[in-house]
Amino acid sequence: MYPEKPRSNAWFLLPIFLGLIGGVIAYFILRNEDPKKAKNCLYLGIVLAVIGIFMNILIATQLPVFEDGFNVNI
């Protein structure tokens, strides 16, 4: 195993901007040098992905339902 080397907190920006994929990328890059930060980046990516899915479902349920024609003359 490699000795633990502290890494910059800027790695948390990867899952913040890229979500789950960013968390996975940060995890695989940091897993040998700073395993604690790697797991935290992965967890952050998972949490932000779940929040994003929840928000999409919440917004999708609030969309109005269009009836046939919905007052459009063609």
Backbone as a chain_set.jsonl record, in Angstrom:
{"seq": "MYPEKPRSNAWFLLPIFLGLIGGVIAYFILRNEDPKKAKNCLYLGIVLAVIGIFMNILIATQLPVFEDGFNVNI", "coords": {"N": [[0.84, -1.185, 0.0], [0.409, 2.282, -0.613], [1.93, 5.112, 0.998], [-0.095, 7.377, 2.874], [-0.903, 10.441, 1.469], [-1.682, 13.744, 1.899], [-4.113, 15.414, -0.037], [-5.223, 18.148, -2.133], [-8.101, 20.126, -1.28], [-9.489, 20.914, -3.445], [-10.21, 18.826, -5.023], [-12.774, 18.146, -4.386], [-14.336, 19.659, -6.008], [-14.667, 18.316, -8.378], [-16.691, 16.16, -8.082], [-18.743, 17.925, -7.425], [-19.223, 19.486, -9.719], [-19.449, 17.534, -11.748], [-20.991, 15.532, -10.74], [-22.015, 12.199, -10.076], [-20.287, 10.863, -11.847], [-17.996, 12.475, -11.709], [-17.368, 12.029, -9.021], [-16.653, 9.322, -9.094], [-14.434, 9.429, -10.801], [-12.698, 11.064, -9.267], [-12.425, 9.365, -7.081], [-11.022, 7.114, -8.138], [-8.637, 8.339, -8.866], [-7.642, 9.339, -6.453], [-7.595, 7.187, -4.659], [-5.338, 5.639, -3.821], [-3.504, 7.453, -2.738], [-4.811, 9.21, -0.943], [-7.022, 7.823, 0.731], [-9.238, 8.427, 2.402], [-10.192, 10.948, 1.558], [-10.79, 10.223, -1.037], [-12.952, 8.43, -0.715], [-14.791, 10.204, 0.432], [-15.181, 11.999, -1.692], [-16.408, 10.275, -3.508], [-18.735, 9.62, -2.062], [-19.892, 12.17, -1.929], [-20.426, 12.624, -4.644], [-22.357, 10.606, -5.065], [-24.415, 11.406, -3.303], [-25.083, 13.936, -4.378], [-26.001, 13.113, -6.881], [-28.284, 11.639, -6.178], [-29.811, 13.675, -5.008], [-30.157, 15.281, -7.277], [-31.691, 13.561, -8.93], [-33.979, 13.316, -7.34], [-34.84, 16.019, -7.337], [-35.413, 16.347, -10.077], [-37.558, 14.573, -10.373], [-39.375, 15.798, -8.653], [-39.77, 18.283, -9.943], [-40.772, 17.379, -12.397], [-43.234, 16.34, -11.679], [-44.667, 18.612, -11.229], [-45.229, 19.809, -13.627], [-47.543, 21.169, -15.954], [-50.387, 19.43, -17.299], [-51.054, 18.944, -20.644], [-53.962, 19.295, -22.51], [-55.831, 17.767, -25.188], [-55.315, 19.553, -28.068], [-55.075, 21.997, -26.632], [-55.878, 24.763, -26.945], [-54.831, 25.56, -29.468], [-54.843, 26.556, -32.759], [-54.723, 25.014, -35.813]], "CA": [[0.0, 0.0, 0.0], [1.15, 3.532, -0.686], [1.731, 5.961, 2.175], [-1.148, 8.373, 2.675], [-0.401, 11.78, 1.19], [-2.851, 14.634, 1.827], [-4.347, 16.061, -1.331], [-5.942, 19.418, -2.087], [-9.561, 20.066, -1.175], [-10.064, 21.258, -4.748], [-10.743, 17.596, -5.622], [-14.217, 18.079, -4.149], [-15.028, 20.35, -7.094], [-14.972, 17.357, -9.442], [-18.056, 15.64, -7.938], [-19.74, 18.997, -7.379], [-19.568, 19.902, -11.071], [-19.741, 16.412, -12.631], [-21.888, 14.602, -10.07], [-21.575, 10.838, -9.796], [-19.118, 10.546, -12.682], [-16.879, 13.186, -11.108], [-17.012, 11.327, -7.793], [-15.956, 8.088, -9.458], [-13.12, 9.817, -11.324], [-11.885, 11.496, -8.126], [-12.126, 8.187, -6.261], [-9.976, 6.299, -8.749], [-7.384, 9.074, -8.866], [-7.16, 9.559, -5.091], [-7.763, 6.029, -3.782], [-4.084, 5.144, -3.256], [-2.752, 8.492, -2.04], [-5.616, 9.762, 0.156], [-8.252, 7.028, 0.648], [-10.371, 9.06, 3.08], [-10.73, 11.972, 0.662], [-11.352, 9.519, -2.195], [-14.291, 7.949, -0.337], [-15.665, 11.36, 0.617], [-15.542, 12.488, -3.027], [-17.375, 9.331, -4.058], [-20.002, 9.811, -1.341], [-20.456, 13.447, -2.354], [-20.997, 12.407, -5.974], [-23.582, 9.805, -4.929], [-25.443, 12.24, -2.668], [-25.535, 14.951, -5.327], [-26.778, 12.433, -7.921], [-29.599, 11.321, -5.608], [-30.535, 14.944, -4.89], [-30.54, 15.678, -8.635], [-32.807, 12.712, -9.382], [-35.155, 13.723, -6.56], [-35.308, 17.32, -7.823], [-36.022, 16.14, -11.393], [-38.877, 13.969, -10.161], [-40.221, 16.824, -8.049], [-40.125, 19.263, -10.975], [-41.581, 16.714, -13.43], [-44.608, 16.172, -11.197], [-45.315, 19.921, -11.183], [-45.504, 20.298, -14.971], [-48.965, 21.089, -16.29], [-50.767, 18.422, -18.285], [-51.688, 19.558, -21.794], [-55.094, 18.572, -23.063], [-55.842, 17.707, -26.647], [-55.527, 20.855, -28.715], [-54.695, 23.074, -25.707], [-56.173, 26.076, -27.526], [-53.982, 25.869, -30.609], [-55.551, 26.375, -34.014], [-53.806, 24.682, -36.902]], "C": [[0.881, 1.243, 0.0], [0.952, 4.327, 0.61], [0.698, 7.047, 1.871], [-0.532, 9.76, 2.544], [-1.607, 12.704, 1.08], [-2.925, 15.343, 0.48], [-5.18, 17.323, -1.127], [-7.452, 19.19, -1.961], [-10.248, 20.445, -2.483], [-10.613, 20.017, -5.459], [-12.241, 17.464, -5.4], [-15.003, 18.816, -5.229], [-15.419, 19.393, -8.221], [-16.358, 16.728, -9.255], [-19.122, 16.728, -7.864], [-20.175, 19.379, -8.788], [-19.969, 18.746, -11.981], [-20.597, 15.325, -11.976], [-21.256, 13.247, -9.816], [-20.332, 10.47, -10.599], [-17.874, 11.241, -12.135], [-16.422, 12.535, -9.817], [-16.247, 10.049, -8.064], [-14.557, 8.397, -9.98], [-12.192, 10.217, -10.172], [-11.502, 10.308, -7.254], [-10.971, 7.392, -6.851], [-8.631, 7.026, -8.805], [-6.787, 9.147, -7.456], [-7.085, 8.31, -4.225], [-6.473, 5.529, -3.153], [-3.377, 6.182, -2.392], [-3.499, 9.084, -0.856], [-6.969, 9.045, 0.161], [-9.458, 7.669, 1.326], [-11.016, 10.117, 2.182], [-11.364, 11.336, -0.575], [-12.768, 9.026, -1.885], [-15.252, 9.114, -0.163], [-16.083, 11.965, -0.719], [-16.587, 11.581, -3.672], [-18.734, 9.494, -3.393], [-20.671, 11.116, -1.748], [-21.098, 13.328, -3.735], [-22.299, 11.628, -5.925], [-24.703, 10.65, -4.353], [-25.972, 13.284, -3.642], [-26.339, 14.332, -6.473], [-28.181, 12.114, -7.422], [-30.431, 12.591, -5.464], [-31.0, 15.421, -6.265], [-31.716, 14.872, -9.17], [-34.085, 13.103, -8.658], [-35.716, 15.052, -7.061], [-35.958, 17.201, -9.203], [-37.408, 15.533, -11.267], [-39.849, 14.996, -9.601], [-40.674, 17.845, -9.088], [-41.034, 18.633, -12.034], [-43.02, 16.523, -12.975], [-45.365, 17.491, -11.157], [-45.643, 20.479, -12.56], [-46.992, 20.179, -15.282], [-49.214, 20.027, -17.364], [-51.504, 19.138, -19.418], [-52.812, 18.674, -22.294], [-55.01, 18.583, -24.565], [-56.172, 19.088, -27.223], [-54.954, 21.998, -27.922], [-54.709, 24.448, -26.346], [-55.201, 26.496, -28.633], [-54.762, 25.583, -31.875], [-54.531, 26.123, -35.113], [-54.521, 24.807, -38.212]], "O": [[1.978, 1.235, 0.559], [-0.096, 4.215, 1.246], [0.63, 7.563, 0.755], [0.251, 10.195, 3.388], [-2.478, 12.47, 0.242], [-1.918, 15.805, -0.056], [-5.768, 17.526, -0.065], [-7.997, 18.206, -2.462], [-11.465, 20.308, -2.606], [-11.398, 20.144, -6.399], [-12.915, 16.748, -6.141], [-16.211, 18.619, -5.354], [-16.393, 19.636, -8.934], [-17.15, 16.756, -10.197], [-20.28, 16.483, -8.204], [-21.365, 19.575, -9.035], [-20.757, 18.948, -12.905], [-20.891, 14.307, -12.603], [-20.103, 13.156, -9.392], [-19.422, 9.83, -10.072], [-16.8, 10.639, -12.105], [-15.224, 12.489, -9.537], [-15.299, 9.724, -7.349], [-13.599, 7.703, -9.637], [-11.047, 9.77, -10.105], [-10.384, 10.246, -6.743], [-10.037, 7.033, -6.134], [-7.586, 6.377, -8.791], [-5.573, 9.031, -7.285], [-6.54, 8.383, -3.124], [-6.512, 5.028, -2.029], [-2.72, 5.825, -1.415], [-2.875, 9.428, 0.147], [-7.955, 9.583, -0.343], [-10.588, 7.478, 0.875], [-12.24, 10.172, 2.061], [-12.354, 11.845, -1.101], [-13.677, 9.189, -2.7], [-16.411, 9.022, -0.568], [-17.225, 12.401, -0.864], [-17.532, 12.056, -4.301], [-19.764, 9.506, -4.067], [-21.892, 11.163, -1.897], [-22.181, 13.864, -3.971], [-23.242, 11.943, -6.651], [-25.825, 10.618, -4.859], [-27.181, 13.495, -3.725], [-27.264, 14.963, -6.984], [-29.157, 12.295, -8.15], [-31.624, 12.588, -5.765], [-32.119, 15.915, -6.4], [-32.627, 15.424, -9.787], [-35.147, 13.21, -9.271], [-36.931, 15.199, -7.196], [-36.949, 17.879, -9.476], [-38.332, 15.933, -11.977], [-41.005, 15.061, -10.02], [-41.843, 18.23, -9.107], [-41.963, 19.28, -12.515], [-43.934, 16.54, -13.8], [-46.592, 17.489, -11.061], [-46.278, 21.53, -12.654], [-47.628, 19.192, -14.911], [-48.365, 19.767, -18.216], [-52.471, 19.859, -19.172], [-52.644, 17.469, -22.479], [-54.214, 19.319, -25.15], [-57.19, 19.692, -26.887], [-54.38, 22.911, -28.515], [-53.729, 25.192, -26.31], [-54.805, 27.659, -28.711], [-55.288, 24.483, -32.046], [-53.604, 26.907, -35.318], [-53.927, 24.571, -39.264]]}, "num_chains": 1, "name": "protein.A"}
